[in-house]
Amino acid sequence: MALALMPRELITVGFKEVQAAADQLDGIEMDNILTYFENNWIDDTDLWNVMTFTIEMYFLFVLFLLPIRIHGIPVSTILDTDIGTAYDDQVALTYMLSRQDLFDLKLIICSTSNTTARAQIVAKTLSIFKRFDIPIAIGRYINDSNHVYEYRWAEDYSLEKFNNDGGVILLDGEQALFNEMKKASAENIYHYIQIGPATSLGHVLQKQPSLSLYIRVFAMAGSLYNGYENSSTPSKEYNVEYDIQSAQTMFSSDWIHFSLAPLDCTNFMQFYGLLWQKFLSYRNTSRIVDMIIESYTIWYNDGGKKISSTLPYTPQWGTPEMHDVLAVYLSGIYPSMSPTISKLLPLFVTNDGYTRENQTISKQINSCLKYEKSDPYVATTQIGYDVLGSIAQKDLRTKDGCHRFSVCAQSLVVLSIIMSLYAYYYQ
């Protein structure tokens, strides 16, 4: 914080000294803060360095800081997942459970393929977090060729065991979903996070379309301008193509808000390099990190490694593409979209599974198209620090569930206001 009071010509030197000192500390928190500062603030010192402030700028500076959200208010949330086939669902769920200050999980529904096996993975994950208060709904079993590569990790924890431990299993998943969506109202807006094919959601909305009216949906779905592995040709994205009719229902429903995370942005959601090595450094000190490493390794060895990604991956090098994590992240930071750049587009799903624009459609979907940084991996690393940092620090949370970064944000506001006033009166 002293950088705000230093002459501008000394800021870079001072920041490097802070970085050098931070390298001697354990943990991911300072890395996250310093990376964010370097990427977003170090090149624009006139905006925050108070040595050159006029009196008008002091008041603007204070007014800018006051609205910073110190603690998130958790939002009633439904998660719709096909966990177990790709690994990104597991990281997405773990992040949500690690951020109780953002997500008030009311229901997790497992959709498509072997939904009982998927529910077992969710059950074991919830048991590790001791979140037996979150019901698991089992969607329709579909006999298809999809493999649940992560299942071996959860096979030692049965749904009966989850139930005996105090958990709730709802066998009629679509009825459970219907009942939960009915609870959304103008006074209690829900978030619906769709990170698998929209089969369960589509069936429910086809019965009662009005259930969408008080819900914001955040979906990983579609391919607008770029396809898999960042090809220049749009793809039939899996979540859409698997159940085209349900995807069409989701896209055409009257949501209060619709944020779409298509392949155009999610292709770059891989966490690797120094970020991943920092995460691995929590091995044997964080039970949640150990859970991720164990389940990821089993998923990888049991067939998950066959799933393609833009960059190569192993449990030692980094993750596969975390497509679904972006949809969850956007729900958590709503109404912000940073570090993505989005555009309202009139989208629909074609009968052969493509996601297209149609200017005659009145409904607009907030669609992620690219990132604020020219190098998209810089932006996704920023997301990764939040996601993996939240997971790694879960065991160190305060009793009320607040994230440690919340304390940092509170300190930032107070200290910045004090220093700006100090500089004004004494410079």
C-alpha positions as CSV (number, residue, x, y, z in Angstrom):
1,M,0.0,0.0,0.0
2,A,3.0,2.3,0.5
3,L,3.4,2.4,-3.3
4,A,0.5,4.9,-3.5
5,L,2.6,7.3,-1.5
6,M,5.9,6.9,-3.4
7,P,7.2,9.1,-6.1
8,R,6.2,7.7,-9.5
9,E,9.8,7.1,-10.5
10,L,10.4,4.7,-7.5
11,I,7.2,2.7,-7.9
12,T,8.7,0.0,-10.2
13,V,11.7,-0.5,-7.9
14,G,9.4,-0.6,-4.8
15,F,7.1,-3.2,-6.4
16,K,10.1,-5.5,-7.3
17,E,11.2,-5.3,-3.7
18,V,7.7,-6.3,-2.6
19,Q,7.8,-9.3,-5.1
20,A,11.1,-10.4,-3.8
21,A,9.9,-10.3,-0.2
22,A,6.7,-12.2,-1.1
23,D,8.8,-15.0,-2.7
24,Q,10.0,-15.8,0.8
25,L,6.4,-16.4,2.0
26,D,4.4,-19.6,1.9
27,G,1.0,-19.7,0.3
28,I,-0.8,-18.6,-2.8
29,E,-2.5,-15.5,-1.5
30,M,0.3,-12.9,-2.1
31,D,1.1,-14.4,-5.5
32,N,-2.5,-13.9,-6.5
33,I,-2.6,-10.3,-5.2
34,L,0.7,-9.3,-6.8
35,T,-0.1,-10.9,-10.1
36,Y,-3.4,-9.1,-10.3
37,F,-1.7,-5.8,-9.4
38,E,1.0,-6.2,-12.0
39,N,-1.5,-7.2,-14.7
40,N,-4.0,-4.4,-14.0
41,W,-2.5,-1.5,-12.2
42,I,1.3,-1.2,-12.5
43,D,1.1,0.4,-15.9
44,D,-1.4,3.0,-14.9
45,T,0.1,4.7,-11.9
46,D,-1.6,8.0,-12.5
47,L,-4.9,6.4,-11.6
48,W,-3.9,5.5,-8.0
49,N,-0.7,7.2,-7.0
50,V,-1.7,9.9,-4.6
51,M,1.5,12.0,-4.9
52,T,0.1,13.8,-7.9
53,F,-3.6,14.0,-6.8
54,T,-5.6,17.2,-6.8
55,I,-8.3,17.7,-4.2
56,E,-10.9,16.6,-6.7
57,M,-9.0,13.4,-7.3
58,Y,-8.8,12.6,-3.6
59,F,-12.6,12.6,-3.3
60,L,-13.0,10.5,-6.5
61,F,-10.4,8.1,-5.2
62,V,-12.3,7.6,-1.9
63,L,-15.6,7.3,-3.7
64,F,-14.1,4.7,-6.0
65,L,-13.0,2.5,-3.1
66,L,-16.1,2.6,-1.0
67,P,-18.3,0.4,-3.3
68,I,-15.8,-2.5,-3.3
69,R,-17.7,-5.6,-2.2
70,I,-16.0,-6.8,0.9
71,H,-18.1,-9.9,1.5
72,G,-20.1,-11.7,-1.1
73,I,-23.7,-12.5,-0.4
74,P,-24.3,-16.1,-1.3
75,V,-26.9,-16.7,-4.0
76,S,-29.4,-19.6,-4.0
77,T,-27.9,-21.9,-6.6
78,I,-28.7,-25.0,-8.5
79,L,-25.9,-27.0,-10.1
80,D,-26.7,-29.3,-13.1
81,T,-23.7,-31.5,-13.9
82,D,-22.6,-34.5,-15.8
83,I,-19.6,-35.0,-13.4
84,G,-17.3,-37.9,-13.9
85,T,-16.7,-37.9,-17.7
86,A,-14.7,-34.8,-18.1
87,Y,-12.8,-33.6,-15.1
88,D,-13.8,-29.9,-15.1
89,D,-17.1,-30.7,-13.4
90,Q,-15.1,-31.9,-10.3
91,V,-13.0,-28.7,-10.1
92,A,-16.2,-26.6,-10.7
93,L,-18.0,-28.3,-7.8
94,T,-15.0,-28.1,-5.5
95,Y,-14.7,-24.4,-6.2
96,M,-18.3,-23.8,-5.4
97,L,-18.1,-25.8,-2.1
98,S,-15.0,-23.8,-1.2
99,R,-16.8,-20.5,-1.7
100,Q,-19.8,-20.6,0.6
101,D,-19.6,-16.8,0.6
102,L,-20.7,-16.8,-3.1
103,F,-22.8,-20.0,-3.6
104,D,-25.7,-21.2,-1.5
105,L,-26.1,-24.6,-3.1
106,K,-29.7,-25.7,-2.8
107,L,-29.6,-28.7,-5.1
108,I,-27.2,-30.6,-7.3
109,I,-28.7,-32.6,-10.1
110,C,-26.8,-35.3,-12.0
111,S,-27.8,-35.5,-15.6
112,T,-27.3,-37.9,-18.5
113,S,-25.7,-41.4,-18.9
114,N,-25.1,-43.3,-15.6
115,T,-26.6,-40.7,-13.3
116,T,-26.3,-42.9,-10.2
117,A,-22.5,-43.2,-10.7
118,R,-22.3,-39.4,-11.2
119,A,-24.3,-38.9,-8.0
120,Q,-21.9,-41.2,-6.1
121,I,-19.0,-38.9,-7.1
122,V,-21.0,-35.8,-5.9
123,A,-21.8,-37.6,-2.7
124,K,-18.2,-38.4,-1.8
125,T,-17.2,-34.8,-2.6
126,L,-19.9,-33.5,-0.3
127,S,-18.9,-35.9,2.4
128,I,-15.4,-34.6,2.4
129,F,-16.7,-31.0,2.8
130,K,-19.3,-32.4,5.4
131,R,-22.1,-30.7,3.3
132,F,-24.8,-33.2,4.0
133,D,-27.3,-30.4,3.8
134,I,-27.1,-30.2,0.0
135,P,-29.6,-32.7,-1.6
136,I,-28.4,-34.7,-4.6
137,A,-31.0,-35.3,-7.3
138,I,-30.6,-38.2,-9.8
139,G,-31.7,-37.4,-13.3
140,R,-32.8,-39.9,-15.9
141,Y,-30.4,-42.8,-16.6
142,I,-29.5,-42.9,-20.3
143,N,-27.8,-45.9,-21.7
144,D,-25.1,-44.4,-23.9
145,S,-21.4,-44.8,-24.7
146,N,-20.2,-42.2,-22.2
147,H,-17.7,-43.3,-19.6
148,V,-17.7,-42.1,-16.0
149,Y,-13.9,-42.1,-15.8
150,E,-13.8,-40.7,-12.2
151,Y,-16.1,-43.4,-10.8
152,R,-13.4,-45.6,-9.2
153,W,-12.5,-42.7,-6.9
154,A,-16.0,-42.7,-5.4
155,E,-16.9,-46.4,-5.5
156,D,-15.9,-46.8,-1.9
157,Y,-18.6,-44.3,-0.8
158,S,-22.1,-45.5,-1.6
159,L,-25.2,-43.4,-1.8
160,E,-26.5,-45.5,1.1
161,K,-23.5,-44.4,3.1
162,F,-24.2,-40.8,2.2
163,N,-27.8,-41.1,3.3
164,N,-26.8,-42.8,6.6
165,D,-24.3,-39.9,7.2
166,G,-27.2,-37.4,7.0
167,G,-27.3,-36.7,3.3
168,V,-30.4,-36.6,1.1
169,I,-30.8,-38.5,-2.2
170,L,-33.7,-37.6,-4.4
171,L,-34.4,-40.5,-6.8
172,D,-36.8,-38.5,-9.0
173,G,-34.3,-35.9,-10.0
174,E,-36.5,-34.0,-12.5
175,Q,-39.4,-33.7,-9.9
176,A,-36.8,-32.5,-7.3
177,L,-35.5,-29.9,-9.9
178,F,-39.1,-28.8,-10.6
179,N,-39.7,-28.3,-6.9
180,E,-36.5,-26.3,-6.3
181,M,-37.0,-24.0,-9.3
182,K,-40.5,-23.2,-8.0
183,K,-38.9,-21.6,-5.0
184,A,-37.3,-18.8,-7.1
185,S,-39.1,-15.5,-6.8
186,A,-38.6,-11.8,-7.3
187,E,-37.4,-11.6,-3.7
188,N,-35.2,-14.7,-4.1
189,I,-33.5,-14.8,-7.5
190,Y,-31.8,-18.1,-8.2
191,H,-28.7,-18.9,-10.2
192,Y,-28.8,-22.0,-12.4
193,I,-25.4,-23.3,-13.4
194,Q,-25.6,-25.7,-16.4
195,I,-22.4,-27.5,-16.9
196,G,-23.6,-30.6,-18.8
197,P,-26.2,-31.3,-21.4
198,A,-29.5,-29.6,-20.5
199,T,-31.5,-32.8,-20.5
200,S,-33.0,-32.5,-17.0
201,L,-33.6,-28.7,-17.3
202,G,-35.2,-29.1,-20.7
203,H,-37.6,-31.7,-19.6
204,V,-38.7,-29.6,-16.6
205,L,-39.1,-26.4,-18.7
206,Q,-41.1,-28.2,-21.3
207,K,-43.6,-29.0,-18.6
208,Q,-43.7,-25.5,-17.0
209,P,-41.8,-22.8,-19.0
210,S,-42.6,-20.1,-16.4
211,L,-40.1,-21.6,-14.0
212,S,-37.3,-19.7,-15.7
213,L,-38.7,-16.2,-14.9
214,Y,-36.8,-15.6,-11.7
215,I,-33.6,-17.4,-12.5
216,R,-30.3,-16.3,-13.9
217,V,-28.7,-19.1,-16.0
218,F,-24.9,-19.6,-16.5
219,A,-24.2,-22.2,-19.0
220,M,-21.2,-23.8,-20.6
221,A,-22.5,-24.5,-24.0
222,G,-22.1,-23.7,-27.7
223,S,-19.5,-22.6,-30.1
224,L,-19.9,-19.3,-31.9
225,Y,-16.9,-18.4,-34.0
226,N,-14.2,-20.9,-32.8
227,G,-14.5,-24.6,-32.3
228,Y,-12.7,-27.2,-30.2
229,E,-8.9,-26.6,-29.8
230,N,-9.5,-23.1,-30.9
231,S,-10.2,-24.0,-34.5
232,S,-11.4,-21.2,-36.8
233,T,-14.6,-23.2,-37.6
234,P,-17.4,-23.5,-35.0
235,S,-18.1,-26.9,-33.6
236,K,-21.1,-28.8,-32.6
237,E,-20.3,-28.4,-28.9
238,Y,-21.0,-31.5,-26.8
239,N,-23.4,-30.1,-24.2
240,V,-25.6,-28.8,-27.0
241,E,-25.3,-31.7,-29.5
242,Y,-26.0,-34.4,-26.9
243,D,-29.6,-33.2,-26.4
244,I,-30.4,-30.6,-29.0
245,Q,-34.1,-30.3,-28.1
246,S,-33.3,-29.5,-24.5
247,A,-30.6,-27.1,-25.5
248,Q,-33.1,-25.3,-27.7
249,T,-35.5,-25.1,-24.8
250,M,-32.8,-23.6,-22.6
251,F,-31.7,-21.0,-25.2
252,S,-35.3,-19.9,-25.9
253,S,-36.6,-19.7,-22.3
254,D,-37.4,-16.4,-20.6
255,W,-34.5,-16.1,-18.1
256,I,-34.0,-13.0,-16.1
257,H,-30.4,-13.2,-17.3
258,F,-28.4,-15.7,-19.5
259,S,-24.6,-15.8,-19.5
260,L,-23.0,-18.2,-22.0
261,A,-19.5,-19.6,-21.7
262,P,-18.9,-21.1,-25.2
263,L,-15.8,-22.8,-26.6
264,D,-14.6,-19.4,-27.9
265,C,-13.5,-18.6,-24.3
266,T,-13.4,-22.0,-22.5
267,N,-10.8,-23.4,-24.9
268,F,-8.2,-21.4,-22.9
269,M,-9.3,-22.5,-19.5
270,Q,-6.3,-24.7,-18.6
271,F,-4.4,-24.3,-15.4
272,Y,-0.7,-25.2,-15.7
273,G,2.8,-24.0,-15.1
274,L,3.7,-22.1,-12.0
275,L,0.1,-21.8,-11.0
276,W,-0.4,-25.5,-11.0
277,Q,2.9,-26.1,-9.2
278,K,1.9,-23.7,-6.5
279,F,-1.4,-25.6,-6.1
280,L,0.5,-28.9,-5.9
281,S,2.7,-27.4,-3.1
282,Y,-0.4,-27.7,-0.8
283,R,-0.3,-31.5,-1.2
284,N,-0.3,-33.3,2.2
285,T,-1.3,-30.0,3.9
286,S,-4.8,-29.5,2.5
287,R,-7.2,-32.4,2.4
288,I,-9.1,-30.7,-0.4
289,V,-6.0,-30.4,-2.6
290,D,-5.3,-34.1,-1.8
291,M,-8.9,-34.9,-2.9
292,I,-8.4,-33.1,-6.3
293,I,-5.0,-34.8,-6.9
294,E,-6.3,-38.2,-6.0
295,S,-9.5,-38.0,-8.1
296,Y,-7.8,-36.3,-11.0
297,T,-5.1,-39.0,-11.1
298,I,-7.7,-41.8,-11.1
299,W,-9.8,-40.0,-13.8
300,Y,-6.7,-39.6,-15.9
301,N,-5.5,-43.2,-15.6
302,D,-8.9,-44.7,-16.1
303,G,-9.4,-43.1,-19.5
304,G,-9.7,-39.4,-19.0
305,K,-6.4,-38.8,-20.6
306,K,-8.0,-39.6,-23.9
307,I,-10.1,-36.4,-23.9
308,S,-8.3,-33.9,-26.1
309,S,-7.2,-30.4,-24.9
310,T,-5.5,-27.5,-26.6
311,L,-2.4,-28.0,-24.4
312,P,-1.1,-31.3,-23.2
313,Y,-1.8,-32.2,-19.6
314,T,-1.1,-34.7,-16.8
315,P,-1.7,-34.5,-13.1
316,Q,1.9,-33.4,-12.8
317,W,1.9,-30.7,-15.5
318,G,-1.6,-29.1,-15.2
319,T,-5.3,-29.6,-15.9
320,P,-7.3,-30.5,-19.0
321,E,-9.6,-27.7,-20.3
322,M,-11.7,-26.4,-17.5
323,H,-14.7,-25.5,-19.7
324,D,-17.3,-25.7,-16.9
325,V,-15.3,-23.7,-14.4
326,L,-15.8,-20.6,-16.5
327,A,-19.6,-20.8,-16.2
328,V,-19.3,-21.3,-12.4
329,Y,-16.8,-18.4,-12.1
330,L,-19.1,-16.1,-14.1
331,S,-22.0,-16.9,-11.7
332,G,-19.8,-16.1,-8.7
333,I,-18.7,-12.7,-10.0
334,Y,-22.0,-11.6,-11.4
335,P,-22.8,-8.9,-12.6
336,S,-19.1,-8.5,-13.6
337,M,-17.8,-10.4,-16.6
338,S,-14.1,-9.6,-16.1
339,P,-11.6,-10.8,-17.3
340,T,-13.9,-11.9,-20.2
341,I,-15.3,-9.6,-22.9
342,S,-18.9,-10.4,-23.7
343,K,-21.6,-9.2,-26.1
344,L,-25.3,-9.5,-26.1
345,L,-26.2,-11.8,-29.1
346,P,-29.5,-13.2,-30.4
347,L,-28.6,-16.9,-30.3
348,F,-30.5,-20.1,-31.1
349,V,-29.6,-23.8,-31.5
350,T,-30.0,-25.3,-34.9
351,N,-31.7,-28.6,-35.5
352,D,-28.3,-30.2,-36.2
353,G,-26.7,-28.8,-33.0
354,Y,-24.9,-25.6,-33.9
355,T,-25.2,-22.4,-32.0
356,R,-26.0,-19.5,-34.4
357,E,-27.1,-15.9,-34.4
358,N,-30.5,-14.8,-35.7
359,Q,-31.1,-11.1,-35.8
360,T,-34.9,-11.6,-35.8
361,I,-34.7,-13.1,-32.3
362,S,-35.6,-10.6,-29.5
363,K,-33.9,-12.6,-26.7
364,Q,-30.3,-11.6,-26.1
365,I,-27.7,-13.9,-24.5
366,N,-24.7,-12.4,-22.8
367,S,-22.0,-14.4,-24.6
368,C,-18.3,-14.6,-23.8
369,L,-16.3,-14.0,-27.0
370,K,-12.7,-13.3,-25.8
371,Y,-10.6,-12.0,-22.9
372,E,-9.5,-8.5,-21.9
373,K,-5.8,-9.6,-22.3
374,S,-4.3,-10.2,-25.7
375,D,-2.9,-13.4,-24.4
376,P,-6.0,-15.4,-23.2
377,Y,-3.9,-17.6,-21.0
378,V,-2.9,-14.5,-18.9
379,A,-6.6,-13.9,-18.2
380,T,-7.4,-17.6,-17.5
381,T,-4.4,-17.7,-15.1
382,Q,-6.0,-14.8,-13.2
383,I,-9.2,-16.9,-12.9
384,G,-7.1,-19.9,-12.0
385,Y,-5.5,-18.1,-9.0
386,D,-9.0,-17.4,-7.7
387,V,-10.3,-20.9,-8.3
388,L,-7.3,-22.9,-7.2
389,G,-6.4,-20.5,-4.4
390,S,-10.0,-20.8,-3.0
391,I,-9.7,-24.6,-3.1
392,A,-6.2,-24.7,-1.5
393,Q,-7.2,-22.3,1.2
394,K,-10.5,-24.0,2.1
395,D,-9.1,-25.7,5.2
396,L,-7.9,-22.3,6.5
397,R,-11.2,-20.5,6.3
398,T,-12.6,-18.6,9.2
399,K,-15.6,-20.1,11.0
400,D,-18.1,-17.9,9.2
401,G,-16.9,-19.2,5.8
402,C,-15.5,-15.9,4.6
403,H,-12.6,-16.1,2.1
404,R,-9.3,-14.7,3.3
405,F,-9.2,-12.4,0.3
406,S,-12.3,-10.8,1.8
407,V,-10.2,-9.7,4.7
408,C,-7.6,-8.4,2.3
409,A,-10.2,-6.4,0.5
410,Q,-11.5,-4.9,3.7
411,S,-8.0,-3.9,4.7
412,L,-7.4,-2.5,1.2
413,V,-10.4,-0.1,1.5
414,V,-9.5,1.1,5.0
415,L,-5.8,1.6,4.4
416,S,-6.3,3.3,1.0
417,I,-8.7,5.8,2.4
418,I,-6.4,6.5,5.3
419,M,-3.4,7.0,3.1
420,S,-5.2,9.2,0.6
421,L,-6.3,11.5,3.4
422,Y,-2.8,11.4,4.8
423,A,-1.2,12.4,1.5
424,Y,-3.7,15.2,1.0
425,Y,-3.1,16.9,4.3
426,Y,0.7,16.3,4.6
427,Q,2.1,16.4,1.1
